[in-house]
Amino acid sequence: MKYRTRPSENICSLEELFTKYLGLDIPIVPQTSSYSNKHTFSQLFFSQNPNQFTDIDKIMSFSVFKDEEIENLKSDAYSAQKPLYYLLHPDESYPTGTKLSVFFSNLANKNFSGNEQPLPIRSLLSAIDYEKLCTHLNTLIENRTAFNPDFIVELQTYLSNVIATDSNLNHYCTLFKCTSPSEYLATILLYALFDDVNFPEYASEVAITRKASVSRQSKTAADLNNPHFQKLMNDAHRVDKLQAFATYTLIALYSIQMLATIFSSVWISCYDETSFKGTFFSIVMLCASIILTALRFIPFSLHKKYSDLSLVLEHSVLDENHNTYCITYNHFQNCSKSFNAIQHNRRMIIILFCIVSLLYVVVSFVFNSFPLLVALVSITFGGVMLIDSMLYDHIAYRKYDLFFSDKDTRHTPSSGFGVARMCSWDYDPKMDSFRHTGYNRLTNYSEDCIRHIYDQVSDCSKYSWATLTAFIITLSSIGVIAEILQLVKPDFRYFRMPTASMLYSVSMILILLNGILNILILLRARAHYQKMADFSYYAGNPDSDNCAVSQLFRHHMYAGNISDLAIARGIYNYNFCMFESGICTSDIQPPDDRYHPMYIVKQKIHLITDVAICILVAYFSMAVWHTNNLSNIIVLPTLVIIYVVYTFLLYPALKYRKIKHNIRKLLNEKK
């Protein structure tokens, strides 16, 4: 990227931004018909006109150079052979026979030969103080905003567009932890002025300096000889051994159970519909599955205790009055009132769903069909998810549109216009598209936004863990009931199994499936609880180290531990928290925290997938299982193809098209 060159055909250059929008008064050189390089960088590197003063100390106090470099630069200020002299006296002509004009051209156009800029220019750029430059640019932005309040939105859009053109820019903005427009602009300006060889070194220095300046006072190092700290370490070591023993003991028991199931066909050689031995063996194995699944609470509780002790050892603070180490551990509090109200309503919906499911049990016994129960529960569950999501989104987006609509708006507030209003910040009218996609999305999330994402990861993992456990126990319990009914009343066809041998085969599959799932869960349990403890701690403790929050987030994001869905949900909640504070999406900084159509599509694709699974389960239960007609299974691939085409091709295209259509309507209303 270069200062004088447009990063893209439809994005203005930095030179155009500073001269046309930020008010730099740069004369044009008649010979080249371009802006004067000396005057350009004089105004960029000095907050006041150096010609107004004669005292070099006062002049340098207005500069953006580092305090420790100013003394060295003062000697250059008096030499007509140095570039700095012409920044202080931009109206003077270059002496003949020098390359000074070429030096400043290097800054504007990067037209130097070789990989590195000339040493005088490199020295000048390396002496720039990043914080001083941000302050200078912030003054320019504030002056322009006072004249035109809408300029800040235009500038934010411009910065987002520029960052989207170069992936390295996004990296450096993340490295510098940019949060304000002036910081983003300073990063882009320095990136445009430096050469590619020396900027990484300068960027590393800035990142270290900023990290040291923004980090809070470090906590007192833990005293390893403190009796209480030694007790905590011993407890953690003991719990670590216990959790390993409990985990591998259960894995061994599951393995024995699975081996017994596999070799059962050897010692139950003549199994048929009347075999008491086979049925009794299935009941025993299924009951063993339920008991082993219930016993998982032992290693799980040890894993949780170990993760809590790890947090105490890592983040605890010494209580000097009692000579003990303690930790403040708060649960994350979502500040969105509407979100908390919806969560309460959803709990009521779950209770109603359970009541309706009990009624379905009665219906299934009336029609003597367990597959009918599965189908009814699946369809109802999918319908509840769909209606709940649509109703919640409709209410939330409509409130957003109503709150930020102008008094003279010509449309009736609706959810469609609410979505459009939230996403309009990223819309490019000239290209009729959104600037960021899955390939160039912004990932420099603020610490506050990251905490909302952490909360989503923690909650989703916690509930999915509990749901999977309930699912496994339910399957095993149903298998036990089916086998007992088969033993007591062989002619009872409630489960619609053609033969007892098929019921036996299904029971064996359930046992093997249960064993495999539980072994995988046990192997992942320690990392799961440790990750959840870290996420919950950083999400619920705003006073924790912000740098550690960001580092942990990026580590887990690159490791694949944080899904795109969790990020979308976290940003969604964060944006509505800001909305209830009176802040619209386009005013949220950094732009990475703002809600985007890409997140809407990701959330809805997940919802559509869940509903599609419910439909497929219902179809299989009624068309194949209930009727005992395997030929009907041929329709399943067709349903899967319809799902894939609609979910991943039609829906995203239609959703983006609808949002863009509503954004264009909003833009036309402003004209």
N, C-alpha and C positions, 0 to 999 in steps of 0.2 A: 504494500500500500504506500502511496505517495501523497504528500501534502497538496500538490497542485493537480493531481490526476483524480478523476472521478473513480470511485471503487466499482461503480456499475453505471450503466447508461442512464438509468432513471434516478440515481442518487448523486446529489451534488458533492463536489470536492470540499475538503476542509477549508481551502482558500475561499470558496464561495460562501461557506457557512460563516466564516469570521468577517468577511467584508460586507456581505449583503444582509446578514441577520444579526451578528453580534456587534456591529458598529465600529469595527476597526477602520480608521480613515487612512488608507494606504494609497499613496500617489502612483500613477502609472508611468512607467519609463517609456518615453516616445520611441526610442530605438527598437525596443522589443514588443511594445504594445501590451506589456504584462505588468502586474503589480511589482513594485520595488521590493526586492528581497531584503535589503537592509531595513527598510521601514517596517516590513512585515514582522521580522523576528525581533526588532526593537520593541514593538508593541506587544508581542507575545511574551517576551522575557522580562519586560518591565511594566509594572502596573501604572506608572506615571511617566510622562515625557522627560527623558534625561536632559534635554536641552534647557529645561526650566531651572536647573540647579548647577552649581559649580563645585560643591563639596562632594568629592567622590564617595565618602562614607554614606552620605545621605542618598546619593544616587543608587548605590549598591543595596541600600536597605529596601529599595522598591523593587529589587530584582527577584527572580525566582530561583536564584542560585543558593546552594547550601552555605550555611554560615561558616563552616570550616574551610570552604573553598574561596570565600570572598577575598581573604588576604592575598592568596595566590593570584587571583584574577585582577587585583588592583594594578599590578605591574603591567598586565596586558592592556589595561584601560588607557595607559599613556603612550602606548606604542602604535604608530600608524601602520605597522606591519602585522598586527594581530587583528583577528575578526572582531573581538569584543569592542575595539576602539570604534568601529563603524556602527555597532549597535548603540553606542552612546552618542555618536555623531552621525546619524543616518543621512544628513544632508550633504556631508562632505563626499568628494569624489575619490575613487580609488587611485592610488599612485600607479603610474605606468610601470609595466614590467612585473607586476605581481599577479598572483593567482587568487586574490581575495574575492573577486567577483565570482570565480568558479566555486570557491568554498561555499558561498551562500546559495549558489545554484544547486550545489549538492544537497543542501538541506531541503530545498523545495521540490527538486525533481529526482533526487538519487541518481544523477547521471555521472557518478564517479566510475573510474575504471578499477577493476579488481573486486575483491570481496568486502573490503573495508573502506570506510570513509577516511579522508585525510585526517591526520592526527589533530590539527587545530580544531576541527569540527567535532571530533570524537571527544576531545577534552572538554569542550564547551557543553556538549550534551550531557556528558557524565557528571558535570557539576550541577545539573538542575536538581532542585529539591522538589520531589513529587508533591509534597503537601503544600508548598508555596505555590506551585503551578495550579493545583486544584483551587486554592483560595483565590488566585487571580482570575481563573476562568469562572468561578462561581460569582465573582463580582460582575463580570461581563454578562452572565446569564441573568442575574437579578436585575441589572439595569434594563435589559431588554424585556424581561417579564413585567417590570413595572410599567413599561410603555405598551406592551401587548400581552395580556394575561394568558392568551391561548398559545403563546410561543413555547411554554414549557412542554405542552403536549406534543407540539410539532418537533421539538428537539428530542424528546424521548423516542418518538417514532423514527426519527433520523438515526439516532444512536443504535436502535434495534436493527435497522436496515443495514447499517455499516457492519455491525458485529456479525450479522448473518452471512456476509460476503467472505469472511475469512475465519476459519476455525481457530487459528492462532490467537485472534483477538479475544474470542470467548475464553480461551485458556488464560490469557494474561488478566482479563477482567476478574476471573475467578481467583487467580493468584493474588491480585491486589485487594480482593474482597470489596469491589466497587459497590456502592449503594446509592450514590447521588449522581445526577447528570454531570456535574463538574468532574467527578472522579472517572466516569466512563469517558468523557471527552478528553481529559488529560491523558488517559491510557491510550486512546486512539491516536492523539496528536503525537505522543512520544513514539508510538509504534510506527507512525508515518515518517518521523524524522530520523530515527536511528536506522543503521544498517542491520541486516539479519544476523551478523556475526556478534555484534557487541550488545544488542538489546537484551538477549537472555541473561547476560551477566548483570546488567543494570537492573533488570526486572527482579532478579533474585535478591539483590541488595535492597530494593524497595520493599519486597515482600517481607524480608527479615526485619527491616526497620519498622514497618507498619505492625507486624505481629508483636514486636516488643513494646510499641507505643500503646496499642489497644488492649493488650492482655492485662488483666488485673494483677494485683500483687500476688505473687505466688504464695501458696500456703507453706507453712512451716513444715520442713521435711519431717517425716515420721521418725520417731526415735525407736529404733529396732530393739533397744534394750528396755523399753517401757514394758512393765509386767502385763498391762492390759493388751498392748499390741502383740506381745509374744503369745498371749492366750488366744487372740484372734487368729494368728497364723497357725497355731497348733490345732485349733478347731477346724480351720479350713483344710488343713492337711488330713485330719481324721475323717471329715465329711467326704473329702475327695476319694479316700480309700473305700469308705462305705458305699458311696454311690457307684463306684466301679464294680464292687462285689455284687451289689443288688442287681445292677444292670446285666452283667454277664451270667448271673445265676438264672434270671428270667429268660435270657436268650437261650441258655442251655435247655431249660424246661420246654420252651417253645420248639426247639429243634427236636427234642425227644418226642414231643407230641406229633410233630409233622412226620417224623420217621415211622412212628407207630401207625399213623394213618396210611402212609404209602405202602407199608408192608402188611397192612391188615388183610389185603386180598389173598395173602399167602396162607394165613391161618384161619380165614373165613372162606373156605374154598367153595362151599356149596350154598352161597347166599341166594335166597329168593324172597318172595313176598311174605313168607311165613317164618323167616328166620328170626328167632328171638335174639340170638347171639349178635347178629349184625346190627339190629335196631338198638340193642342195649349198648353196644360198643359206640355207636354214633352219639347216643345220649350222653354217655360218659365223656367222650371227647369234646362235645359241644359245651358241656358243663365245665370241663377243664378250661376251655377257651374263655368262658365268662369269668371264671375265677382268676386265671392268669392276667386277663385284661384288667380286672379290678385291682390286682396286686401291683399294677404299674404305679399306683400312687406312692409306693415306698421309694423306688428310685427317683420318681418325679419330685417328691418332697425334698429328697436329698439334693437333687440338682438345683432346686430353687434356693435351698438354704446355702449351698455353696456359692451360687451366683450373688446372693445377698452379702455373704461374707467377703466375696471378691470386691464388691462395690465399697464396702466399709474400708477394706485395706487400701483401696486405690484413692478414695475420695474423702476419707474421714478427717475430722479436725480434732485436735487435742483440746479436751475440756480441762483447763489447768486447775480448776477448783476441785475436780474429782480425780484428776490424773487418768482420765479414760478417753478413748477415742469414740466419736459418734458421727453420725451422718444425718443430714436432713433429706428426707425422701418423701416427695409429694407426688400425688397422682395428677396427671395432666388434666387441667380444667379448660374445656373448650369454651371460649368466650362468646360463641354464637348462641343467642337465646333461641332463635328459630330452630337451630340444629338440635339443641337439647330438648325442645318441645317435640320435635319430630321423633327423637329417640324414645321419648315417653310414649308417644302414640304407637310406635312400632312395637313396643313391649305389649301394649294392649292388643295389637293385631296378632301377635304370636299366641297370646292366651286364647283369643277367639279361634285361631287356627287349630289349636290343640283340642278345643271343645268340639269343633266341627269334625275333626278327625275321629273323635270318639263316636260321634253319630255315624260316621262312615263305617266304623267297625260293626255297628248294629246292622246297617244296610248290607254289608258283605255277608253276614251270617244269614240274613233273610234270603239272599240269592245264592248262599252256599258257595262263595267265590272269594278267595283271598286275592287273586289278581285284580278283581274289581276294586278292592280296598286300595291296593297299590296305585292303580290308575287314578282313582278319585283323589287320593292324597297328593299325587304328583301334579295333576292338573290344577288342583286348588293352590298348591304351593307356588307353582309357576305363575298363576294368575295373581296371587297376592303380591309376589315380588314385582310383577309388571305394573299393577295398579298403584302400589305404594310408591314406586319410583316416579311414575308419570305424575301422580298427584303432588308429590313433594316438589318435583322440579317445576311444575306448573305454578304452584303457590310462590316458591322462592324467586323464580325468574320474573314473575309478574310484579312482585313487590319491588324488585330491583328496577324494573322499567318505570314503575310508578314514582319511585323516589327520585330518580335522576332525570325524569322527563321535564322539559321546559313547560312553562305555563301556556305557551301558545302552540304546543304540539298538536298535530292534526290527527293523530292516531289514538285509538283506545289502548290503554296499557294491556299488554299481553305477555305471555311467557316467551313467545317467539321474538318479540322486540327486546325483551330482557336479555336473552342469549346474545342477540346481535349487538346490543349496547355493551355487554361485557367483553365481546370479542373484537369490537371494531378497532381497537388500538393496533392490531396486527394486520389489518386489511389494507391492501395496496390497491387503490381505485384504478390506477393506470394499468396494472397487470391483471386486475380482477382476480386476485388470489391472496392467500395468506403467506406472509413472509417466512414463517417458520413451520417446518414440518418435522417428521420423525428423524430426518437426516441432518437437520441443522437446528435442532431445538436448543433452547437455552437451559443451562443446568446450574447457573450460579445463584442458587436459592439462598435467601437470607436465613439467619439462624432462627428467627421466629417462624418462618414458613417451614423450615426443616423440622421444627418441633411438632408442627401439625402432621407432617408426613410420618415422623416417628410414632406418633399416637395411632395413626392408621395402621402402620405395620404391626405395632404391638397388639392392638385390638383384633385385627384380622387374624393374626397368628394364634392369639389366645382362643378366639371363638372357633377357628377351623380345627385347632387341636381338640377342643371339647366336642365339636360336632363329629369329628372322625372317631373319637372314642365311643360316643353314643351310637354311631352308625354300626361300629363293629359289635358292640354288645347287643344291639337290636337284632342284627342278622343272626348271631349265635342263639339268642333267645328264641327267635322264630323257628330256627332249626330244631331246638330242643322241643318246643311245643309240637312241631310237625311230627317229629319222631315218636313222641309220647302218644299222640293221637293215632299214629299208625300202629303202635303197639297195642293200644287199648281198643281201638275201633278201626280195623283194617279197611272197612268199606266206606269210611268217612272221606269224602272227596273235596273237602273245603280248600285244600291247597292245590287242587287240580293237577296232581302228578299222575301220569298214565299208569305207572307201575311203582311198586315199592323199591325196585332196584334203582330207578331214576332218582327217587327221593334220597336213597342212600348215597348215590353219586354226587348229588347236589350238596348233601351234608359234608361229604369228604372235601369237596371244592371249597366250601365255606371254612372248614377247619384249616386247610392249607393257605387260603387267602388271608384268614385272620392271623395265622402265624407269620407269614411273610410281612404283612403290614406292621405288625407289632414289633418285629425284629428291626425293621427299618426305622420305626419311630424311636425305639430304644437307643439305636446307634446315633440318632440325631438329637436326642433329648438334651444332652449336656450343652451342645452349641446353641440349641434353641433357647434354653432358659438363660444362658449367659447373654445372648443377643437381646432377648426381651428385657432383661434387667438393665442393660445399657441403654436401650431405647427408652424405656419407661423413666429411667433416672434423668436423662438429658431432656426428655419431653416435659417432665413435670417440675424441673428446677431451672427457672430462667436465670438464676444467679450462677449457674455452672459455666465453665470456660467455653466461650463461644467458638474459639478456635478448635477445641476438642470436639465440639458438636459437629462442625463442618468436616473435620478430618474423618471422624467416625462415619459420617454420612457418605462421603465419597468412597471410603474403603468398602462399605457394604454395597453401595450402588454399583461399583465396578466389579465387585465379587458376585453380583446377581442376587444379593439377599434382599434388595428392595425392588419390588415389582413396579412396572409402569402404572399399574392400577392403583397401588398405594400412593404413588406420587400424585396421580390425578385426583384422588380423593382428598389428600392432604391439602393440595393447592385449592381445591374447591372449597373446603372448610375455611381455609385461611382467607380467601377472597370474600366469603360471606361474613366472616368476623370483621373484616375491614369495612364492608358495606354497612354493617350495623353501627359502625363508628362514624359513618358519614363519608367514607373514602371510597371513591369509585375505582374500578379496576385500572383505568389508565393513569391514575395517580400513584399506584403502588410502585415502590422502588425496592429492589431492582426489577426490571421488566420480566425477569425470569420467574418472579412470584405470581405473575398475572395468569388468570384463567385463559384457556385457549381452546379453539374448536377441537384440536387434537385430543385434549383430555376428555371432552364430551364424548367423542367417538369411542375412545378406549373404554370409558365407563359403560356406555350403552352396548358395546360389543360383548362385554362381560355379562351384562344383564341378558342380552339376547341368547348368549350361549347357555346360561342357566335355564332360561325358559325352554330353549330347544331340547336340552337334556330331559327336562320334565315331560315334554311332549313325546319324545322318543321312548321314555320309560313307560308312559301311559299306553302308547301304541303297542309296544311289545307285550305289555301285561294283558291287554284285551285281545289283540289280533292273533297273537302267537300263544301266549301262556294260557289264557282263559279258554281258547277254542282248541288247544292242543293241535294247532295246524302250523307246522313249520314252513309250509309254502308261503305263508303271509310275510315271512321275514324278508322276502325279496323286495318289499316296498321300502325297507329301512335305508338301503343305499340311496334311493331316490330322495328320501327326506333329508339325508345328510348332504346330498349335493345341493338341494334347495337352500338348506341352512348356510352352507359355505358361500354360495353365490350371493345370497341376500346380505349376509353379515359382513363379508369382507370386500364385496364389490359394490352392490347396489346401495346399501345403507350409508356407508361413508360418503359416496358421491352425492346422494340425495340430501344428506344432512349438511354437507358443505355448501351445496347449491342453495338450500333454503336459508342458511345463515347469511350468505353473501347477498341474497335477494333482499332480506330484511335490513341489512346494513346499508345497501344502496338507497332504500326508502328513507332511512334515518338521515343519510347524508343529503338527500334531496330536500328534506324538511328544513335543514339548516340554511339552505340557499335562499 
